[in-house]
Amino acid sequence: MNFLDNWRSIRTLTAVTLLFSGAPALAAKWTYVVTGADKSARYFDAETVRRSGNVVTVWEKRGASPGDKICCTSVSRVRFDCNNRTMTLLGGRIYYLDGTVAANAERLSSPIKSEVFPDSPEEKMLKAVCGRS
């Protein structure tokens, strides 16, 4: 393999890695859904809603409570099963208020699946994203 072939392989690998890195788009369109009992607002990125049958995958953001001077905003990749009323946390990051990363789990090796309870902020999120096409 010559230098030019190596260069093309590296360029291709870099492009594929960037395309499939799972990072949220820089131009997110955060849509407000609900403010929870902890006073943190919850949003989803309308630009990243992906539907496959009754399963919707989306980026979710939870903002810090008003007046919270220490911590944090989280951005997570979440999969909702609209029929079975479950949600699965696929990965995410937690940011300090200054934007630095507090915790990072971009892709969980064992995604966390949970039931969506009635009258919960998670149910409001499920209804918001599952009602979209």
MODELLER restraints for C-alpha pairs under 7 A, 6 or more apart:
rsr = mdl.restraints
at = mdl.atoms
rsr.add(forms.Gaussian(group=physical.xy_distance, feature=features.Distance(at['CA:28:A'], at['CA:45:A']), mean=5.76, stdev=0.5))
rsr.add(forms.Gaussian(group=physical.xy_distance, feature=features.Distance(at['CA:28:A'], at['CA:47:A']), mean=6.31, stdev=0.5))
rsr.add(forms.Gaussian(group=physical.xy_distance, feature=features.Distance(at['CA:29:A'], at['CA:45:A']), mean=5.06, stdev=0.5))
rsr.add(forms.Gaussian(group=physical.xy_distance, feature=features.Distance(at['CA:29:A'], at['CA:46:A']), mean=5.49, stdev=0.5))
rsr.add(forms.Gaussian(group=physical.xy_distance, feature=features.Distance(at['CA:29:A'], at['CA:47:A']), mean=5.87, stdev=0.5))
rsr.add(forms.Gaussian(group=physical.xy_distance, feature=features.Distance(at['CA:30:A'], at['CA:43:A']), mean=5.70, stdev=0.5))
rsr.add(forms.Gaussian(group=physical.xy_distance, feature=features.Distance(at['CA:30:A'], at['CA:44:A']), mean=5.39, stdev=0.5))
rsr.add(forms.Gaussian(group=physical.xy_distance, feature=features.Distance(at['CA:30:A'], at['CA:45:A']), mean=4.47, stdev=0.5))
rsr.add(forms.Gaussian(group=physical.xy_distance, feature=features.Distance(at['CA:30:A'], at['CA:46:A']), mean=6.33, stdev=0.5))
rsr.add(forms.Gaussian(group=physical.xy_distance, feature=features.Distance(at['CA:31:A'], at['CA:43:A']), mean=5.12, stdev=0.5))
rsr.add(forms.Gaussian(group=physical.xy_distance, feature=features.Distance(at['CA:31:A'], at['CA:44:A']), mean=5.34, stdev=0.5))
rsr.add(forms.Gaussian(group=physical.xy_distance, feature=features.Distance(at['CA:31:A'], at['CA:45:A']), mean=6.11, stdev=0.5))
rsr.add(forms.Gaussian(group=physical.xy_distance, feature=features.Distance(at['CA:31:A'], at['CA:46:A']), mean=6.39, stdev=0.5))
rsr.add(forms.Gaussian(group=physical.xy_distance, feature=features.Distance(at['CA:32:A'], at['CA:42:A']), mean=6.15, stdev=0.5))
rsr.add(forms.Gaussian(group=physical.xy_distance, feature=features.Distance(at['CA:32:A'], at['CA:43:A']), mean=4.42, stdev=0.5))
rsr.add(forms.Gaussian(group=physical.xy_distance, feature=features.Distance(at['CA:32:A'], at['CA:44:A']), mean=6.87, stdev=0.5))
rsr.add(forms.Gaussian(group=physical.xy_distance, feature=features.Distance(at['CA:33:A'], at['CA:42:A']), mean=5.69, stdev=0.5))
rsr.add(forms.Gaussian(group=physical.xy_distance, feature=features.Distance(at['CA:33:A'], at['CA:43:A']), mean=5.34, stdev=0.5))
rsr.add(forms.Gaussian(group=physical.xy_distance, feature=features.Distance(at['CA:33:A'], at['CA:124:A']), mean=6.85, stdev=0.5))
rsr.add(forms.Gaussian(group=physical.xy_distance, feature=features.Distance(at['CA:33:A'], at['CA:125:A']), mean=6.28, stdev=0.5))
rsr.add(forms.Gaussian(group=physical.xy_distance, feature=features.Distance(at['CA:34:A'], at['CA:41:A']), mean=5.86, stdev=0.5))
rsr.add(forms.Gaussian(group=physical.xy_distance, feature=features.Distance(at['CA:34:A'], at['CA:42:A']), mean=5.42, stdev=0.5))
rsr.add(forms.Gaussian(group=physical.xy_distance, feature=features.Distance(at['CA:34:A'], at['CA:121:A']), mean=6.43, stdev=0.5))
rsr.add(forms.Gaussian(group=physical.xy_distance, feature=features.Distance(at['CA:34:A'], at['CA:124:A']), mean=7.00, stdev=0.5))
rsr.add(forms.Gaussian(group=physical.xy_distance, feature=features.Distance(at['CA:35:A'], at['CA:41:A']), mean=4.15, stdev=0.5))
rsr.add(forms.Gaussian(group=physical.xy_distance, feature=features.Distance(at['CA:35:A'], at['CA:42:A']), mean=5.99, stdev=0.5))
rsr.add(forms.Gaussian(group=physical.xy_distance, feature=features.Distance(at['CA:36:A'], at['CA:121:A']), mean=5.95, stdev=0.5))
rsr.add(forms.Gaussian(group=physical.xy_distance, feature=features.Distance(at['CA:39:A'], at['CA:65:A']), mean=5.09, stdev=0.5))
rsr.add(forms.Gaussian(group=physical.xy_distance, feature=features.Distance(at['CA:40:A'], at['CA:62:A']), mean=6.22, stdev=0.5))
rsr.add(forms.Gaussian(group=physical.xy_distance, feature=features.Distance(at['CA:40:A'], at['CA:63:A']), mean=5.28, stdev=0.5))
rsr.add(forms.Gaussian(group=physical.xy_distance, feature=features.Distance(at['CA:40:A'], at['CA:64:A']), mean=5.32, stdev=0.5))
rsr.add(forms.Gaussian(group=physical.xy_distance, feature=features.Distance(at['CA:40:A'], at['CA:65:A']), mean=4.51, stdev=0.5))
rsr.add(forms.Gaussian(group=physical.xy_distance, feature=features.Distance(at['CA:41:A'], at['CA:62:A']), mean=5.63, stdev=0.5))
rsr.add(forms.Gaussian(group=physical.xy_distance, feature=features.Distance(at['CA:41:A'], at['CA:63:A']), mean=5.16, stdev=0.5))
rsr.add(forms.Gaussian(group=physical.xy_distance, feature=features.Distance(at['CA:42:A'], at['CA:61:A']), mean=5.69, stdev=0.5))
rsr.add(forms.Gaussian(group=physical.xy_distance, feature=features.Distance(at['CA:42:A'], at['CA:62:A']), mean=4.55, stdev=0.5))
rsr.add(forms.Gaussian(group=physical.xy_distance, feature=features.Distance(at['CA:42:A'], at['CA:63:A']), mean=6.43, stdev=0.5))
rsr.add(forms.Gaussian(group=physical.xy_distance, feature=features.Distance(at['CA:43:A'], at['CA:60:A']), mean=5.71, stdev=0.5))
rsr.add(forms.Gaussian(group=physical.xy_distance, feature=features.Distance(at['CA:43:A'], at['CA:61:A']), mean=5.09, stdev=0.5))
rsr.add(forms.Gaussian(group=physical.xy_distance, feature=features.Distance(at['CA:43:A'], at['CA:62:A']), mean=6.47, stdev=0.5))
rsr.add(forms.Gaussian(group=physical.xy_distance, feature=features.Distance(at['CA:44:A'], at['CA:58:A']), mean=6.79, stdev=0.5))
rsr.add(forms.Gaussian(group=physical.xy_distance, feature=features.Distance(at['CA:44:A'], at['CA:59:A']), mean=5.68, stdev=0.5))
rsr.add(forms.Gaussian(group=physical.xy_distance, feature=features.Distance(at['CA:44:A'], at['CA:60:A']), mean=4.39, stdev=0.5))
rsr.add(forms.Gaussian(group=physical.xy_distance, feature=features.Distance(at['CA:44:A'], at['CA:61:A']), mean=6.05, stdev=0.5))
rsr.add(forms.Gaussian(group=physical.xy_distance, feature=features.Distance(at['CA:45:A'], at['CA:58:A']), mean=6.75, stdev=0.5))
rsr.add(forms.Gaussian(group=physical.xy_distance, feature=features.Distance(at['CA:45:A'], at['CA:59:A']), mean=5.53, stdev=0.5))
rsr.add(forms.Gaussian(group=physical.xy_distance, feature=features.Distance(at['CA:45:A'], at['CA:60:A']), mean=6.47, stdev=0.5))
rsr.add(forms.Gaussian(group=physical.xy_distance, feature=features.Distance(at['CA:48:A'], at['CA:58:A']), mean=5.51, stdev=0.5))
rsr.add(forms.Gaussian(group=physical.xy_distance, feature=features.Distance(at['CA:48:A'], at['CA:59:A']), mean=6.41, stdev=0.5))
rsr.add(forms.Gaussian(group=physical.xy_distance, feature=features.Distance(at['CA:49:A'], at['CA:56:A']), mean=6.72, stdev=0.5))
rsr.add(forms.Gaussian(group=physical.xy_distance, feature=features.Distance(at['CA:49:A'], at['CA:57:A']), mean=5.95, stdev=0.5))
rsr.add(forms.Gaussian(group=physical.xy_distance, feature=features.Distance(at['CA:49:A'], at['CA:58:A']), mean=4.76, stdev=0.5))
rsr.add(forms.Gaussian(group=physical.xy_distance, feature=features.Distance(at['CA:50:A'], at['CA:56:A']), mean=5.51, stdev=0.5))
rsr.add(forms.Gaussian(group=physical.xy_distance, feature=features.Distance(at['CA:50:A'], at['CA:57:A']), mean=5.16, stdev=0.5))
rsr.add(forms.Gaussian(group=physical.xy_distance, feature=features.Distance(at['CA:50:A'], at['CA:58:A']), mean=6.38, stdev=0.5))
rsr.add(forms.Gaussian(group=physical.xy_distance, feature=features.Distance(at['CA:51:A'], at['CA:57:A']), mean=6.49, stdev=0.5))
rsr.add(forms.Gaussian(group=physical.xy_distance, feature=features.Distance(at['CA:54:A'], at['CA:81:A']), mean=6.03, stdev=0.5))
rsr.add(forms.Gaussian(group=physical.xy_distance, feature=features.Distance(at['CA:54:A'], at['CA:82:A']), mean=5.38, stdev=0.5))
rsr.add(forms.Gaussian(group=physical.xy_distance, feature=features.Distance(at['CA:54:A'], at['CA:83:A']), mean=6.28, stdev=0.5))
rsr.add(forms.Gaussian(group=physical.xy_distance, feature=features.Distance(at['CA:55:A'], at['CA:79:A']), mean=6.85, stdev=0.5))
rsr.add(forms.Gaussian(group=physical.xy_distance, feature=features.Distance(at['CA:55:A'], at['CA:80:A']), mean=5.65, stdev=0.5))
rsr.add(forms.Gaussian(group=physical.xy_distance, feature=features.Distance(at['CA:55:A'], at['CA:81:A']), mean=4.54, stdev=0.5))
rsr.add(forms.Gaussian(group=physical.xy_distance, feature=features.Distance(at['CA:55:A'], at['CA:82:A']), mean=5.95, stdev=0.5))
rsr.add(forms.Gaussian(group=physical.xy_distance, feature=features.Distance(at['CA:56:A'], at['CA:79:A']), mean=5.62, stdev=0.5))
rsr.add(forms.Gaussian(group=physical.xy_distance, feature=features.Distance(at['CA:56:A'], at['CA:80:A']), mean=5.14, stdev=0.5))
rsr.add(forms.Gaussian(group=physical.xy_distance, feature=features.Distance(at['CA:56:A'], at['CA:81:A']), mean=6.51, stdev=0.5))
rsr.add(forms.Gaussian(group=physical.xy_distance, feature=features.Distance(at['CA:56:A'], at['CA:130:A']), mean=6.55, stdev=0.5))
rsr.add(forms.Gaussian(group=physical.xy_distance, feature=features.Distance(at['CA:57:A'], at['CA:78:A']), mean=5.67, stdev=0.5))
rsr.add(forms.Gaussian(group=physical.xy_distance, feature=features.Distance(at['CA:57:A'], at['CA:79:A']), mean=4.18, stdev=0.5))
rsr.add(forms.Gaussian(group=physical.xy_distance, feature=features.Distance(at['CA:57:A'], at['CA:80:A']), mean=6.20, stdev=0.5))
rsr.add(forms.Gaussian(group=physical.xy_distance, feature=features.Distance(at['CA:58:A'], at['CA:77:A']), mean=5.84, stdev=0.5))
rsr.add(forms.Gaussian(group=physical.xy_distance, feature=features.Distance(at['CA:58:A'], at['CA:78:A']), mean=5.54, stdev=0.5))
rsr.add(forms.Gaussian(group=physical.xy_distance, feature=features.Distance(at['CA:58:A'], at['CA:79:A']), mean=6.44, stdev=0.5))
rsr.add(forms.Gaussian(group=physical.xy_distance, feature=features.Distance(at['CA:59:A'], at['CA:75:A']), mean=6.78, stdev=0.5))
rsr.add(forms.Gaussian(group=physical.xy_distance, feature=features.Distance(at['CA:59:A'], at['CA:76:A']), mean=5.57, stdev=0.5))
rsr.add(forms.Gaussian(group=physical.xy_distance, feature=features.Distance(at['CA:59:A'], at['CA:77:A']), mean=4.57, stdev=0.5))
rsr.add(forms.Gaussian(group=physical.xy_distance, feature=features.Distance(at['CA:59:A'], at['CA:78:A']), mean=6.15, stdev=0.5))
rsr.add(forms.Gaussian(group=physical.xy_distance, feature=features.Distance(at['CA:60:A'], at['CA:75:A']), mean=5.65, stdev=0.5))
rsr.add(forms.Gaussian(group=physical.xy_distance, feature=features.Distance(at['CA:60:A'], at['CA:76:A']), mean=5.21, stdev=0.5))
rsr.add(forms.Gaussian(group=physical.xy_distance, feature=features.Distance(at['CA:60:A'], at['CA:77:A']), mean=6.27, stdev=0.5))
rsr.add(forms.Gaussian(group=physical.xy_distance, feature=features.Distance(at['CA:60:A'], at['CA:78:A']), mean=6.73, stdev=0.5))
rsr.add(forms.Gaussian(group=physical.xy_distance, feature=features.Distance(at['CA:61:A'], at['CA:74:A']), mean=5.60, stdev=0.5))
rsr.add(forms.Gaussian(group=physical.xy_distance, feature=features.Distance(at['CA:61:A'], at['CA:75:A']), mean=4.47, stdev=0.5))
rsr.add(forms.Gaussian(group=physical.xy_distance, feature=features.Distance(at['CA:61:A'], at['CA:76:A']), mean=6.44, stdev=0.5))
rsr.add(forms.Gaussian(group=physical.xy_distance, feature=features.Distance(at['CA:62:A'], at['CA:73:A']), mean=5.66, stdev=0.5))
rsr.add(forms.Gaussian(group=physical.xy_distance, feature=features.Distance(at['CA:62:A'], at['CA:74:A']), mean=5.27, stdev=0.5))
rsr.add(forms.Gaussian(group=physical.xy_distance, feature=features.Distance(at['CA:62:A'], at['CA:75:A']), mean=6.63, stdev=0.5))
rsr.add(forms.Gaussian(group=physical.xy_distance, feature=features.Distance(at['CA:63:A'], at['CA:72:A']), mean=6.99, stdev=0.5))
rsr.add(forms.Gaussian(group=physical.xy_distance, feature=features.Distance(at['CA:63:A'], at['CA:73:A']), mean=4.69, stdev=0.5))
rsr.add(forms.Gaussian(group=physical.xy_distance, feature=features.Distance(at['CA:63:A'], at['CA:74:A']), mean=6.76, stdev=0.5))
rsr.add(forms.Gaussian(group=physical.xy_distance, feature=features.Distance(at['CA:64:A'], at['CA:71:A']), mean=6.51, stdev=0.5))
rsr.add(forms.Gaussian(group=physical.xy_distance, feature=features.Distance(at['CA:64:A'], at['CA:72:A']), mean=5.23, stdev=0.5))
rsr.add(forms.Gaussian(group=physical.xy_distance, feature=features.Distance(at['CA:64:A'], at['CA:73:A']), mean=5.34, stdev=0.5))
rsr.add(forms.Gaussian(group=physical.xy_distance, feature=features.Distance(at['CA:71:A'], at['CA:96:A']), mean=5.21, stdev=0.5))
rsr.add(forms.Gaussian(group=physical.xy_distance, feature=features.Distance(at['CA:71:A'], at['CA:97:A']), mean=5.95, stdev=0.5))
rsr.add(forms.Gaussian(group=physical.xy_distance, feature=features.Distance(at['CA:72:A'], at['CA:94:A']), mean=6.46, stdev=0.5))
rsr.add(forms.Gaussian(group=physical.xy_distance, feature=features.Distance(at['CA:72:A'], at['CA:95:A']), mean=5.40, stdev=0.5))
rsr.add(forms.Gaussian(group=physical.xy_distance, feature=features.Distance(at['CA:72:A'], at['CA:96:A']), mean=4.63, stdev=0.5))
rsr.add(forms.Gaussian(group=physical.xy_distance, feature=features.Distance(at['CA:72:A'], at['CA:97:A']), mean=5.59, stdev=0.5))
rsr.add(forms.Gaussian(group=physical.xy_distance, feature=features.Distance(at['CA:73:A'], at['CA:94:A']), mean=5.69, stdev=0.5))
rsr.add(forms.Gaussian(group=physical.xy_distance, feature=features.Distance(at['CA:73:A'], at['CA:95:A']), mean=5.15, stdev=0.5))
rsr.add(forms.Gaussian(group=physical.xy_distance, feature=features.Distance(at['CA:73:A'], at['CA:96:A']), mean=6.52, stdev=0.5))
rsr.add(forms.Gaussian(group=physical.xy_distance, feature=features.Distance(at['CA:73:A'], at['CA:97:A']), mean=6.93, stdev=0.5))
rsr.add(forms.Gaussian(group=physical.xy_distance, feature=features.Distance(at['CA:74:A'], at['CA:93:A']), mean=5.66, stdev=0.5))
rsr.add(forms.Gaussian(group=physical.xy_distance, feature=features.Distance(at['CA:74:A'], at['CA:94:A']), mean=4.24, stdev=0.5))
rsr.add(forms.Gaussian(group=physical.xy_distance, feature=features.Distance(at['CA:74:A'], at['CA:95:A']), mean=6.05, stdev=0.5))
rsr.add(forms.Gaussian(group=physical.xy_distance, feature=features.Distance(at['CA:75:A'], at['CA:92:A']), mean=5.51, stdev=0.5))
rsr.add(forms.Gaussian(group=physical.xy_distance, feature=features.Distance(at['CA:75:A'], at['CA:93:A']), mean=5.47, stdev=0.5))
rsr.add(forms.Gaussian(group=physical.xy_distance, feature=features.Distance(at['CA:75:A'], at['CA:94:A']), mean=6.47, stdev=0.5))
rsr.add(forms.Gaussian(group=physical.xy_distance, feature=features.Distance(at['CA:76:A'], at['CA:91:A']), mean=5.65, stdev=0.5))
rsr.add(forms.Gaussian(group=physical.xy_distance, feature=features.Distance(at['CA:76:A'], at['CA:92:A']), mean=3.94, stdev=0.5))
rsr.add(forms.Gaussian(group=physical.xy_distance, feature=features.Distance(at['CA:76:A'], at['CA:93:A']), mean=6.38, stdev=0.5))
rsr.add(forms.Gaussian(group=physical.xy_distance, feature=features.Distance(at['CA:77:A'], at['CA:89:A']), mean=6.29, stdev=0.5))
rsr.add(forms.Gaussian(group=physical.xy_distance, feature=features.Distance(at['CA:77:A'], at['CA:90:A']), mean=5.37, stdev=0.5))
rsr.add(forms.Gaussian(group=physical.xy_distance, feature=features.Distance(at['CA:77:A'], at['CA:91:A']), mean=5.42, stdev=0.5))
rsr.add(forms.Gaussian(group=physical.xy_distance, feature=features.Distance(at['CA:77:A'], at['CA:92:A']), mean=5.90, stdev=0.5))
rsr.add(forms.Gaussian(group=physical.xy_distance, feature=features.Distance(at['CA:78:A'], at['CA:87:A']), mean=6.71, stdev=0.5))
rsr.add(forms.Gaussian(group=physical.xy_distance, feature=features.Distance(at['CA:78:A'], at['CA:88:A']), mean=5.61, stdev=0.5))
rsr.add(forms.Gaussian(group=physical.xy_distance, feature=features.Distance(at['CA:78:A'], at['CA:89:A']), mean=4.75, stdev=0.5))
rsr.add(forms.Gaussian(group=physical.xy_distance, feature=features.Distance(at['CA:78:A'], at['CA:90:A']), mean=5.63, stdev=0.5))
rsr.add(forms.Gaussian(group=physical.xy_distance, feature=features.Distance(at['CA:79:A'], at['CA:87:A']), mean=5.55, stdev=0.5))
rsr.add(forms.Gaussian(group=physical.xy_distance, feature=features.Distance(at['CA:79:A'], at['CA:88:A']), mean=5.04, stdev=0.5))
rsr.add(forms.Gaussian(group=physical.xy_distance, feature=features.Distance(at['CA:79:A'], at['CA:89:A']), mean=6.59, stdev=0.5))
rsr.add(forms.Gaussian(group=physical.xy_distance, feature=features.Distance(at['CA:80:A'], at['CA:86:A']), mean=5.84, stdev=0.5))
rsr.add(forms.Gaussian(group=physical.xy_distance, feature=features.Distance(at['CA:80:A'], at['CA:87:A']), mean=4.41, stdev=0.5))
rsr.add(forms.Gaussian(group=physical.xy_distance, feature=features.Distance(at['CA:80:A'], at['CA:88:A']), mean=6.43, stdev=0.5))
rsr.add(forms.Gaussian(group=physical.xy_distance, feature=features.Distance(at['CA:80:A'], at['CA:126:A']), mean=6.49, stdev=0.5))
rsr.add(forms.Gaussian(group=physical.xy_distance, feature=features.Distance(at['CA:81:A'], at['CA:87:A']), mean=6.24, stdev=0.5))
rsr.add(forms.Gaussian(group=physical.xy_distance, feature=features.Distance(at['CA:82:A'], at['CA:126:A']), mean=6.92, stdev=0.5))
rsr.add(forms.Gaussian(group=physical.xy_distance, feature=features.Distance(at['CA:82:A'], at['CA:130:A']), mean=5.87, stdev=0.5))
rsr.add(forms.Gaussian(group=physical.xy_distance, feature=features.Distance(at['CA:85:A'], at['CA:115:A']), mean=6.25, stdev=0.5))
rsr.add(forms.Gaussian(group=physical.xy_distance, feature=features.Distance(at['CA:85:A'], at['CA:116:A']), mean=5.45, stdev=0.5))
rsr.add(forms.Gaussian(group=physical.xy_distance, feature=features.Distance(at['CA:86:A'], at['CA:113:A']), mean=6.90, stdev=0.5))
rsr.add(forms.Gaussian(group=physical.xy_distance, feature=features.Distance(at['CA:86:A'], at['CA:114:A']), mean=5.61, stdev=0.5))
rsr.add(forms.Gaussian(group=physical.xy_distance, feature=features.Distance(at['CA:86:A'], at['CA:115:A']), mean=4.44, stdev=0.5))
rsr.add(forms.Gaussian(group=physical.xy_distance, feature=features.Distance(at['CA:86:A'], at['CA:116:A']), mean=5.19, stdev=0.5))
rsr.add(forms.Gaussian(group=physical.xy_distance, feature=features.Distance(at['CA:87:A'], at['CA:113:A']), mean=5.67, stdev=0.5))
rsr.add(forms.Gaussian(group=physical.xy_distance, feature=features.Distance(at['CA:87:A'], at['CA:114:A']), mean=5.51, stdev=0.5))
rsr.add(forms.Gaussian(group=physical.xy_distance, feature=features.Distance(at['CA:87:A'], at['CA:115:A']), mean=6.39, stdev=0.5))
rsr.add(forms.Gaussian(group=physical.xy_distance, feature=features.Distance(at['CA:87:A'], at['CA:116:A']), mean=6.55, stdev=0.5))
rsr.add(forms.Gaussian(group=physical.xy_distance, feature=features.Distance(at['CA:88:A'], at['CA:111:A']), mean=6.28, stdev=0.5))
rsr.add(forms.Gaussian(group=physical.xy_distance, feature=features.Distance(at['CA:88:A'], at['CA:112:A']), mean=5.28, stdev=0.5))
rsr.add(forms.Gaussian(group=physical.xy_distance, feature=features.Distance(at['CA:88:A'], at['CA:113:A']), mean=4.07, stdev=0.5))
rsr.add(forms.Gaussian(group=physical.xy_distance, feature=features.Distance(at['CA:88:A'], at['CA:114:A']), mean=6.29, stdev=0.5))
rsr.add(forms.Gaussian(group=physical.xy_distance, feature=features.Distance(at['CA:89:A'], at['CA:111:A']), mean=5.58, stdev=0.5))
rsr.add(forms.Gaussian(group=physical.xy_distance, feature=features.Distance(at['CA:89:A'], at['CA:112:A']), mean=5.02, stdev=0.5))
rsr.add(forms.Gaussian(group=physical.xy_distance, feature=features.Distance(at['CA:89:A'], at['CA:113:A']), mean=6.37, stdev=0.5))
rsr.add(forms.Gaussian(group=physical.xy_distance, feature=features.Distance(at['CA:90:A'], at['CA:107:A']), mean=5.96, stdev=0.5))
rsr.add(forms.Gaussian(group=physical.xy_distance, feature=features.Distance(at['CA:90:A'], at['CA:108:A']), mean=5.73, stdev=0.5))
rsr.add(forms.Gaussian(group=physical.xy_distance, feature=features.Distance(at['CA:90:A'], at['CA:111:A']), mean=4.99, stdev=0.5))
rsr.add(forms.Gaussian(group=physical.xy_distance, feature=features.Distance(at['CA:90:A'], at['CA:112:A']), mean=6.91, stdev=0.5))
rsr.add(forms.Gaussian(group=physical.xy_distance, feature=features.Distance(at['CA:91:A'], at['CA:105:A']), mean=5.36, stdev=0.5))
rsr.add(forms.Gaussian(group=physical.xy_distance, feature=features.Distance(at['CA:91:A'], at['CA:106:A']), mean=4.73, stdev=0.5))
rsr.add(forms.Gaussian(group=physical.xy_distance, feature=features.Distance(at['CA:91:A'], at['CA:107:A']), mean=4.49, stdev=0.5))
rsr.add(forms.Gaussian(group=physical.xy_distance, feature=features.Distance(at['CA:91:A'], at['CA:108:A']), mean=5.19, stdev=0.5))
rsr.add(forms.Gaussian(group=physical.xy_distance, feature=features.Distance(at['CA:92:A'], at['CA:104:A']), mean=6.35, stdev=0.5))
rsr.add(forms.Gaussian(group=physical.xy_distance, feature=features.Distance(at['CA:92:A'], at['CA:105:A']), mean=5.27, stdev=0.5))
rsr.add(forms.Gaussian(group=physical.xy_distance, feature=features.Distance(at['CA:92:A'], at['CA:106:A']), mean=4.88, stdev=0.5))
rsr.add(forms.Gaussian(group=physical.xy_distance, feature=features.Distance(at['CA:93:A'], at['CA:103:A']), mean=5.66, stdev=0.5))
rsr.add(forms.Gaussian(group=physical.xy_distance, feature=features.Distance(at['CA:93:A'], at['CA:104:A']), mean=4.54, stdev=0.5))
rsr.add(forms.Gaussian(group=physical.xy_distance, feature=features.Distance(at['CA:93:A'], at['CA:105:A']), mean=5.99, stdev=0.5))
rsr.add(forms.Gaussian(group=physical.xy_distance, feature=features.Distance(at['CA:93:A'], at['CA:106:A']), mean=6.58, stdev=0.5))
rsr.add(forms.Gaussian(group=physical.xy_distance, feature=features.Distance(at['CA:94:A'], at['CA:101:A']), mean=6.03, stdev=0.5))
rsr.add(forms.Gaussian(group=physical.xy_distance, feature=features.Distance(at['CA:94:A'], at['CA:102:A']), mean=5.33, stdev=0.5))
rsr.add(forms.Gaussian(group=physical.xy_distance, feature=features.Distance(at['CA:94:A'], at['CA:103:A']), mean=5.08, stdev=0.5))
rsr.add(forms.Gaussian(group=physical.xy_distance, feature=features.Distance(at['CA:94:A'], at['CA:104:A']), mean=6.51, stdev=0.5))
rsr.add(forms.Gaussian(group=physical.xy_distance, feature=features.Distance(at['CA:95:A'], at['CA:101:A']), mean=4.52, stdev=0.5))
rsr.add(forms.Gaussian(group=physical.xy_distance, feature=features.Distance(at['CA:95:A'], at['CA:102:A']), mean=5.08, stdev=0.5))
rsr.add(forms.Gaussian(group=physical.xy_distance, feature=features.Distance(at['CA:96:A'], at['CA:102:A']), mean=5.83, stdev=0.5))
rsr.add(forms.Gaussian(group=physical.xy_distance, feature=features.Distance(at['CA:116:A'], at['CA:122:A']), mean=6.03, stdev=0.5))
rsr.add(forms.Gaussian(group=physical.xy_distance, feature=features.Distance(at['CA:116:A'], at['CA:123:A']), mean=5.78, stdev=0.5))
rsr.add(forms.Gaussian(group=physical.xy_distance, feature=features.Distance(at['CA:117:A'], at['CA:123:A']), mean=6.35, stdev=0.5))
